[in-house]
Amino acid sequence: MNDIAVPVDVLPDRPYPGLRAFRQDEWPIFFGREEHADEVISRIGRHGLVLVHGASGCGKSSLIRAGVLPTLETDHEVGGRTWRTATMRPSEGLLTRLAGALETALPRAKTPDEDSAESSAATERSWAELIVKGGGLVTYVEQALRDQGGGSLCLLVDQFEEIFRWAKEKSDAEARLFIDIMKNVNPPEGGSGFFVILTMRSDYLGSCAAYDGFAEFLNPRQYLLPKMDQFGLLRAIHEPAELYGGNIEPSVATLLLPVVNQQVDGLPVLQHALMRASDHARKRYKEDEQWLVTADDLAAVGGAEQALSQHADEVFAAATHGDPDLEEAVEWMFRALTDLDADRRAIRRPCRFKELADISGVSREAALKVLEPFRAPDCVFIGPYLPAQVEDDTEIDISHEALIRQWPRLCSIGIGGQTPPGWIYREFYDGMVWRSLVFQAEKFAGDSRQLLSVATTEQRLPWFKTIKKHPGWTRRHVMGDLRVETDIFDKQWDNVARMMEASAKNAASAHSLIGRLRGARNLSLFLLAASLFAMAWAIDAGRQAREAEATASETNKRLSAFGNALVPALCEAQWKSDLSNKKLCETAVGQQFQSSLDFQTGPQLKELKSSGPPAGR
């Protein structure tokens, strides 16, 4: 595979592909999975068909595209066996792409040496016509191989889980026919013939059981892809750079390995970080100089964990130039290219460019121009990658689901309101709002009184005006089966538009009535306020009068009580005064009488005092 000397002219443009899966022509830079590739080849030899499954981002597509298919075409060709390979994805058109893949590998042009009537009749029919025969297609493939010189054909059906969405949204009959064809792939006699490899996320294994006999058919044919060991990871980090005259500093591998081991998207994140860091490092060197990727180079592009999201933000800025209309267009295009499945897993949702342009809200030319930075070779976030041309029916797809899970603009759930929810969750919310309006509009169509409330109308009208700028968006959220009712979209849109118009008029009438009532209420409130003021004034005046009367009464009572208490006091004082004067008079009279008495009897008293008391007394 890549253990042989590789001519310089065979090397891809870059040592690391970035976010997308490896291409078949990038086998020279694909390292670390040799043992797994050999195991898959061994299994298709025994069973004819192998289902390679694993978690998203584990490297299933890269293993088959850059590991298994090139090995079949090169190593086995040395042994004298001719191998043709073809690749398809169900989302690109189930039976149409199958017919296209077979036509590329085994053209149906009639050859002059066809001698059998059966072979001639089969060759005259296209692969599309032969596919409708279901399981019989395998026989026609083997016949075509014999008619075109023998050898074998290995068909890769990548992202096989997309068949279940195709069955739900497009055609369940096509999905069942395709699975019937797969069930008829068995190891051909002689080791040559038709071989098939399916790649699928392990989450969808249970969905296979919905088709009769398919689970039993797959059980012995499935291969759960193991993780890459440390040695394989180190080879994948260091050896591609050496082919281009460069080296990776050991410290870079030390920083990258924990991220690879801990994250679900470890391998695509690893490849993208290495692509960005090596591009950054090579700018310091001349074309023919050896170059070295250092830890500083890795840090400059966002580090092991942020290299992808930082690059996505840079490309977003370059595509929109700060123009709000272009920023909104990019948001709506990415919303159209992503989805949440029934288990709320983030998945890709490929769609035609015409649908994407209709949803974007800008012109076709503006939509194409804004996509170009995301399709650039040094980015490869969206395919088809430049310089491929894009037509209206070209399928546009995100290169890997790791971008959905790693870029906050897409995947943020906006916890706590500190950051806005990512685009994929806004899409989920808007889808629920639209379906609720469709449900209400159906009731309104039968009863014109079933309007939105004024509050709900005020909330939904700005939202509806935004939706009207993206006319193709609501087709994604049609309630019903477009395959059965082709005009159901137009009916639902018209019903919602009529309901919103009637609800808007009802809300305007309600506001007008409220305005008039508010004016009358204001006058009433003024008169009421004046009446209340007059009443309050009168009540206050009466209160003040009563308080004055009460004060006067209290004063009188206090004066009366004071007077009643004062009279006895005055009388007592007068009495005391009179008594005092009486005593003074008495004292004066007594003194005057005593003086007179002393004047008259003084000598006799003095004599009596000196002689003492009489005897015998």
C-alpha positions in Angstrom: 0.0 0.0 0.0 2.5 2.7 1.1 5.5 0.5 2.1 6.9 0.9 -1.4 8.9 3.8 -2.9 6.5 6.5 -4.0 7.4 8.6 -7.0 7.2 12.3 -6.3 4.7 12.9 -9.1 2.3 10.4 -7.4 2.2 12.3 -4.2 -0.9 14.5 -3.4 -0.5 18.2 -3.0 -0.4 18.0 0.8 1.0 15.4 3.3 -2.3 15.6 5.3 -5.8 15.8 3.8 -7.4 17.8 6.6 -11.0 17.2 7.8 -12.3 15.2 4.9 -11.7 11.5 4.3 -8.7 10.2 2.3 -9.2 9.9 -1.4 -8.2 6.8 -3.3 -5.3 8.5 -4.9 -4.0 9.5 -1.5 -2.9 6.0 -0.6 0.8 7.1 -0.5 0.2 9.2 2.6 -2.1 6.7 4.3 -0.3 5.0 7.2 -1.1 3.0 10.3 -4.1 0.8 9.1 -2.3 -1.8 7.0 -3.3 -4.7 9.2 -7.0 -3.6 9.1 -6.9 -3.3 5.3 -5.6 -6.8 4.9 -8.4 -8.1 7.2 -11.1 -6.5 5.2 -9.7 -7.9 1.9 -9.6 -11.3 3.5 -13.2 -11.1 4.5 -14.6 -10.0 1.2 -12.7 -12.9 -0.4 -14.6 -15.3 2.0 -18.0 -13.6 2.0 -18.3 -11.5 -1.1 -19.7 -8.6 0.9 -18.4 -7.0 4.1 -20.0 -4.4 6.3 -17.3 -2.2 8.0 -18.9 -0.3 10.9 -17.7 1.8 13.8 -18.2 5.2 15.5 -18.4 8.4 13.5 -14.9 9.6 12.9 -13.1 6.3 13.4 -11.7 6.2 9.8 -14.0 3.8 8.0 -14.2 5.6 4.7 -10.5 6.4 4.7 -9.6 2.8 5.4 -11.5 1.6 2.4 -10.8 4.4 0.0 -7.0 4.8 0.7 -6.3 1.4 2.1 -8.4 -1.4 0.7 -9.3 -0.2 -2.9 -5.7 0.8 -3.8 -4.4 -2.5 -2.4 -6.8 -4.4 -4.6 -5.8 -2.4 -7.7 -2.0 -2.6 -7.1 -0.9 -5.6 -5.0 -3.5 -7.9 -6.6 -2.7 -6.7 -10.0 0.8 -7.9 -9.5 -0.7 -11.4 -9.1 -2.3 -11.2 -12.5 -5.9 -10.4 -11.4 -7.6 -7.3 -12.8 -9.5 -5.3 -10.3 -12.0 -2.6 -11.1 -13.3 -0.4 -8.3 -16.3 1.9 -8.0 -17.7 4.1 -5.2 -21.1 5.5 -4.4 -23.1 7.1 -1.6 -26.9 6.5 -1.1 -27.6 10.2 -0.5 -26.5 11.1 -4.0 -29.4 9.1 -5.5 -29.8 5.5 -4.5 -30.4 3.5 -7.7 -29.2 6.3 -10.0 -25.8 6.4 -8.3 -25.6 2.6 -8.4 -26.2 2.6 -12.1 -23.7 5.4 -12.5 -21.0 3.5 -10.5 -21.5 0.4 -12.6 -21.5 2.3 -15.8 -18.1 3.9 -14.9 -16.6 0.5 -14.0 -18.3 -1.6 -16.7 -19.6 0.5 -19.6 -22.6 -1.0 -21.3 -21.4 -0.2 -24.9 -22.1 -3.2 -27.1 -19.0 -5.0 -28.3 -18.6 -6.7 -31.7 -17.5 -10.0 -30.3 -20.7 -10.7 -28.4 -21.9 -14.0 -29.8 -24.7 -15.1 -27.5 -28.2 -13.7 -27.9 -28.6 -13.5 -24.1 -25.4 -11.4 -23.7 -26.3 -9.2 -26.6 -29.8 -8.5 -25.2 -28.4 -7.7 -21.8 -25.8 -5.4 -23.1 -28.3 -3.4 -25.1 -30.0 -2.5 -21.8 -28.6 0.2 -19.5 -27.6 -0.6 -15.9 -30.6 1.5 -14.8 -32.9 -0.9 -16.6 -31.1 -4.0 -15.3 -31.2 -2.7 -11.7 -34.9 -3.1 -11.5 -34.4 -6.8 -11.7 -33.2 -6.7 -8.1 -31.1 -9.7 -7.1 -30.6 -10.6 -10.7 -28.3 -7.6 -11.1 -25.4 -9.6 -9.6 -25.7 -12.1 -12.5 -25.6 -9.3 -15.0 -22.5 -7.8 -13.3 -20.6 -11.1 -13.5 -21.7 -11.5 -17.1 -20.4 -8.0 -17.9 -17.1 -8.8 -16.3 -16.7 -11.9 -18.4 -17.7 -10.0 -21.5 -15.0 -7.4 -20.8 -12.0 -9.6 -20.2 -12.7 -11.1 -16.8 -11.4 -9.8 -13.5 -13.3 -8.5 -10.5 -15.3 -5.5 -9.4 -15.3 -4.1 -5.9 -18.1 -1.6 -5.2 -17.8 0.7 -2.1 -21.2 1.9 -0.8 -19.9 4.6 1.6 -22.1 6.0 4.4 -24.6 3.1 4.0 -26.7 4.5 6.9 -28.0 7.2 4.5 -30.2 4.5 2.9 -32.5 4.7 5.9 -33.1 8.4 5.4 -33.6 7.8 1.7 -36.2 5.3 2.6 -38.0 7.7 4.9 -37.8 10.8 2.7 -37.6 9.5 -0.9 -38.5 6.0 -1.6 -38.8 3.0 0.7 -39.3 0.8 -2.4 -35.9 1.8 -3.8 -34.3 1.1 -0.5 -35.8 -2.4 -0.3 -34.7 -3.1 -3.9 -31.2 -2.0 -3.2 -31.0 -4.2 -0.1 -32.3 -7.2 -2.1 -29.4 -6.6 -4.5 -26.9 -6.6 -1.6 -28.3 -9.8 -0.2 -27.5 -11.6 -3.4 -23.8 -10.8 -3.3 -22.0 -13.9 -2.4 -18.4 -15.2 -2.9 -18.3 -16.0 -6.6 -16.8 -19.3 -7.9 -13.2 -19.1 -8.9 -12.5 -15.9 -6.8 -13.5 -13.5 -9.5 -16.7 -11.5 -9.8 -18.7 -8.9 -7.9 -17.6 -7.8 -4.4 -19.2 -5.1 -2.2 -18.0 -3.2 0.9 -20.5 -1.2 3.0 -19.3 1.4 5.5 -21.8 2.4 8.2 -21.9 4.0 11.7 -22.5 1.3 14.3 -25.5 3.3 15.7 -27.5 2.1 12.7 -27.0 -1.6 13.0 -30.4 -2.0 14.5 -32.0 -0.3 11.5 -30.8 -3.1 9.3 -33.1 -5.6 11.1 -36.2 -3.7 9.7 -35.6 -5.4 6.3 -36.4 -9.1 6.1 -33.4 -11.4 6.2 -30.9 -8.5 6.1 -29.7 -8.9 9.7 -29.2 -12.6 9.3 -27.3 -11.9 6.1 -25.0 -9.3 7.7 -24.2 -11.1 10.9 -21.3 -13.2 9.6 -20.2 -10.4 7.3 -19.7 -7.5 9.6 -16.3 -6.0 10.7 -16.1 -3.6 13.7 -13.2 -1.4 12.9 -10.6 -1.4 15.8 -8.9 1.7 17.1 -5.5 2.6 15.8 -2.8 1.6 18.2 -0.1 4.1 19.3 2.4 2.9 16.8 -0.1 3.3 14.0 -0.9 6.8 15.2 2.8 7.8 15.3 3.2 6.5 11.8 0.2 8.5 10.6 1.7 11.7 12.3 5.4 11.4 11.2 5.7 9.4 8.0 3.6 11.6 5.6 5.8 14.6 6.4 9.0 12.7 5.6 7.7 12.0 2.1 7.6 15.8 1.5 11.0 16.5 3.0 9.7 17.6 6.4 9.5 16.4 10.0 7.2 16.6 12.9 8.7 17.6 16.2 8.2 14.9 18.9 6.5 17.4 21.2 3.8 17.9 18.5 2.9 14.2 18.6 2.9 14.4 22.4 0.3 17.2 22.3 -1.9 15.4 19.6 -2.0 11.9 20.9 -4.2 12.6 24.1 -6.7 14.4 21.9 -6.9 11.5 19.5 -7.3 9.0 22.3 -10.0 10.9 24.2 -12.2 12.4 21.5 -14.8 10.7 19.3 -13.5 12.8 16.4 -9.9 12.2 17.2 -8.7 11.1 13.7 -10.3 13.9 11.6 -9.2 16.4 14.3 -5.7 15.0 14.1 -5.5 15.2 10.3 -6.9 18.8 10.3 -4.5 20.0 13.0 -1.5 18.5 11.1 -2.6 20.0 7.8 -2.9 23.5 9.4 0.3 23.2 11.4 2.3 21.9 8.4 1.0 24.7 6.2 2.0 27.2 8.8 5.5 25.8 9.2 6.2 25.4 5.5 5.8 29.2 5.0 9.1 29.7 6.8 11.1 27.6 4.4 12.0 27.8 0.8 10.5 25.2 -1.6 13.5 22.9 -1.6 14.3 23.2 2.1 13.6 20.7 4.7 10.9 21.9 7.1 9.9 21.2 10.7 6.6 21.5 12.4 7.0 22.7 16.0 4.8 23.0 19.0 4.6 26.8 18.2 3.2 26.0 14.8 0.5 23.9 16.4 -0.3 26.6 18.9 -0.5 29.2 16.2 -3.3 27.4 14.5 -5.3 26.8 17.7 -3.6 23.9 19.3 -4.7 20.3 19.1 -8.2 20.9 20.4 -9.1 24.3 18.8 -7.4 24.1 15.4 -10.6 23.0 13.7 -13.0 25.5 15.3 -10.5 28.4 14.9 -10.1 27.6 11.2 -13.9 27.5 10.7 -14.2 30.9 12.3 -11.5 32.3 10.0 -13.2 30.9 6.9 -16.6 32.2 8.1 -15.1 35.7 8.5 -13.4 35.5 5.0 -16.6 34.4 3.4 -18.9 37.0 4.9 -16.7 40.1 5.3 -18.8 41.2 8.3 -21.9 41.6 6.1 -25.0 40.6 8.2 -26.9 39.4 5.1 -24.0 37.0 4.1 -23.6 35.9 7.7 -27.3 35.0 7.8 -27.0 33.2 4.4 -24.1 31.1 5.7 -26.0 30.2 8.8 -29.1 29.1 6.9 -27.0 27.0 4.4 -25.2 25.2 7.3 -28.6 24.7 8.9 -29.8 23.0 5.7 -26.7 20.8 5.6 -27.1 19.4 9.1 -29.7 17.6 11.1 -30.5 15.9 14.4 -31.7 12.3 14.0 -34.3 10.6 16.2 -31.7 10.1 18.9 -30.6 13.8 18.6 -27.3 12.8 17.1 -25.7 15.5 14.8 -25.6 14.2 11.3 -24.9 15.5 7.8 -27.8 16.3 5.5 -26.6 16.6 1.8 -28.8 18.6 -0.5 -28.8 20.0 -4.0 -27.3 23.4 -4.6 -30.6 24.8 -5.9 -32.3 23.9 -2.6 -29.4 25.4 -0.7 -29.6 28.6 -2.7 -33.4 28.9 -2.1 -32.9 28.5 1.6 -30.0 30.9 1.9 -32.1 34.0 1.3 -29.6 35.5 -1.2 -29.1 35.1 -5.0 -27.7 32.0 -6.6 -24.5 33.9 -7.4 -24.1 35.2 -3.9 -24.7 31.7 -2.4 -22.1 30.2 -4.7 -19.6 32.8 -3.9 -20.1 32.6 -0.1 -19.5 28.8 -0.3 -16.2 29.0 -2.1 -14.0 29.7 0.9 -15.5 26.6 2.6 -14.6 24.5 -0.6 -11.0 25.7 -0.9 -8.2 23.0 -1.0 -6.7 24.4 2.3 -10.1 24.1 4.0 -12.3 21.3 2.5 -15.2 21.9 4.9 -17.8 21.5 2.2 -17.8 19.4 -1.0 -17.5 19.3 -3.9 -14.1 20.9 -3.4 -12.7 23.5 -5.8 -12.1 23.6 -8.7 -15.1 21.3 -9.3 -18.0 23.2 -10.9 -21.4 23.5 -9.1 -24.6 23.2 -10.9 -28.2 23.4 -9.6 -28.4 19.6 -9.2 -24.9 19.3 -7.7 -25.0 17.7 -4.3 -23.5 19.9 -1.5 -22.3 18.2 1.7 -20.3 18.8 4.8 -17.0 16.9 4.5 -17.2 15.3 8.0 -19.6 15.3 10.9 -16.6 16.3 13.1 -17.1 19.9 12.0 -20.7 19.8 13.3 -19.6 18.6 16.7 -16.4 20.7 17.0 -17.5 24.2 15.7 -19.4 26.1 18.5 -21.4 28.1 15.9 -23.0 24.9 14.9 -23.0 22.8 18.0 -23.3 25.1 21.0 -26.4 24.3 23.1 -26.3 27.7 24.8 -26.5 26.6 28.4 -27.6 29.3 30.9 -28.2 31.9 28.1 -24.6 33.0 28.3 -24.0 32.0 24.6 -26.6 31.7 21.9 -27.6 28.2 20.8 -25.7 26.8 17.8 -27.2 26.8 14.3 -28.2 23.2 14.4 -30.3 23.8 17.6 -31.9 26.9 16.2 -32.9 24.8 13.2 -34.5 22.3 15.6 -36.3 25.0 17.5 -37.6 26.8 14.3 -38.7 23.5 12.9 -40.9 22.9 16.0 -42.3 26.4 15.7 -43.2 25.9 12.1 -44.9 22.6 12.7 -46.9 24.1 15.5 -48.1 26.9 13.2 -49.0 24.3 10.5 -51.1 22.4 13.1 -52.8 25.6 14.2 -53.4 26.7 10.6 -55.2 23.5 9.8 -57.6 24.3 12.6 -58.0 27.8 11.3 -58.7 26.5 7.8 -61.8 24.8 9.3 -62.8 27.5 11.7 -61.7 31.1 11.1 -62.1 31.9 14.8 -59.1 29.6 15.5 -56.6 32.5 15.5 -53.4 32.9 17.4 -53.6 34.9 20.6 -52.4 38.5 20.5 -49.4 37.7 22.5 -48.5 34.7 20.3 -49.0 36.8 17.2 -46.7 39.5 18.4 -44.1 36.8 19.1 -44.5 34.9 15.8 -44.9 37.8 13.3 -41.2 38.9 13.3 -40.2 35.2 13.1 -42.5 34.6 10.2 -41.1 37.6 8.4 -37.6 36.1 8.7 -38.8 32.8 7.4 -40.4 34.4 4.3 -36.9 35.5 3.3 -35.9 31.8 3.1 -38.8 30.3 1.0 -37.3 26.9 0.4 -36.7 26.2 4.1 -40.2 25.1 5.1 -40.1 22.2 2.6 -37.8 20.5 5.0 -40.4 20.6 7.7 -43.5 19.6 5.7 -46.0 17.7 7.9 -47.0 14.8 5.6 -45.6 12.8 2.8 -44.5 14.8 -0.3 -44.2 11.5 -2.1 -48.0 11.0 -1.8 -49.3 14.6 -1.7 -47.1 16.6 -4.1 -48.9 19.9 -3.4 -48.9 19.5 0.4 -46.2 22.1 0.8 -48.1 24.8 -1.0 -51.2 24.0 1.0 -49.5 24.3 4.3 -47.7 27.5 3.4 -50.9 29.1 2.2 -52.8 28.0 5.3 -50.1 29.5 7.6 -49.8 32.7 5.6 -53.6 33.2 5.8 -53.7 32.5 9.5 -50.8 34.9 10.2 -52.5 37.6 8.2 -55.8 37.2 10.0 -54.0 37.0 13.4 -52.1 40.2 12.6 -55.4 42.0 11.7 -57.0 40.7 14.9 -54.0 41.8 16.9 -54.1 45.3 15.3 -57.9 45.5 16.1 -57.2 44.5 19.6 -54.5 47.1 20.0 -56.9 49.8 18.5 -59.6 48.8 20.9 -57.2 48.8 23.8 -56.0 52.3 22.7 -59.6 53.6 22.8 -60.3 52.0 26.1 -57.0 53.3 27.4 -58.1 56.8 26.4 -61.5 56.5 28.0 -59.9 54.8 31.0 -57.4 57.7 31.3 -60.3 60.2 31.4 -62.2 58.1 33.9 -59.1 57.8 36.0 -58.7 61.6 35.9 -62.3 62.2 37.0 -62.0 59.5 39.6 -58.8 61.0 40.9 -60.4 64.4 41.1 -63.4 63.0 43.0 -61.1 61.1 45.3 -59.1 64.3 45.9 -62.2 66.3 46.7 -63.5 63.5 48.9 -60.1 63.3 50.6 -60.1 67.1 51.1 -63.6 67.0 52.6 -62.7 64.1 54.8 -59.5 65.9 55.9 -61.4 69.1 56.6 -63.9 67.3 58.7 -61.2 65.5 60.4 -59.4 68.8 61.2 -62.7 70.3 62.5 -63.3 67.3 64.7 -59.8 67.5 65.9 -60.1 71.2 66.7 -63.4 70.6 68.5 -61.9 67.8 70.4 -58.9 69.9 71.3 -61.1 72.7 72.5 -63.2 70.3 74.6 -60.1 68.8 76.0 -58.8 72.2 76.9 -62.0 73.2 78.6 -61.9 69.9 80.5 -58.4 70.6 81.6 -59.2 74.2 82.5 -62.2 73.0 84.5 -60.2 70.4 86.3 -57.4 72.9 86.9 -60.0 75.4 88.3 -61.6 72.8 90.5 -58.2 71.9 91.9 -57.1 75.6 92.2 -60.1 76.8 94.4 -59.3 74.5 97.4 -55.7 75.3 97.0 -56.4 79.0 97.1 -58.8 78.6 100.0 -56.2 76.6 101.8 -53.6 79.2 101.0 -55.9 82.0 102.2 -56.7 80.0 105.3 -53.1 79.4 106.0 -52.5 83.1 105.4 -55.3 84.1 107.8 -54.1 81.7 110.4 -50.6 83.1 110.1 -51.9 86.7 110.5 -53.9 85.6 113.4 -50.9 84.1 115.1 -49.0 87.2 114.4 -51.7 89.3 115.9 -51.9 87.0 118.8 -48.2 87.1 119.3 -48.2 90.9 119.1 -51.1 91.2 121.5 -49.6 88.7 123.9 -46.3 90.6 123.8 -48.1 93.9 124.4 -50.1 92.3 127.3 -47.0 90.7 128.7 -45.2 94.0 128.6 -48.1 95.7 130.4 -48.2 92.9 132.9 -44.5 93.0 133.4 -44.7 96.7 134.0 -47.4 96.3 136.6 -46.3 93.1 138.4 -42.7 93.0 137.7 -41.4 93.8 141.2 -43.7 91.3 142.9 -42.7 88.5 140.5 -39.1 89.1 140.9 -39.6 88.7 144.6 -41.5 85.6 144.3 -38.9 84.1 142.0 -36.1 84.9 144.4 -37.9 83.4 147.5 -38.7 80.2 145.8 -41.8 78.2 146.0 -43.9 78.3 149.1 -43.4 75.6 151.6 -45.7 72.6 151.6 -46.6 73.0 148.0 
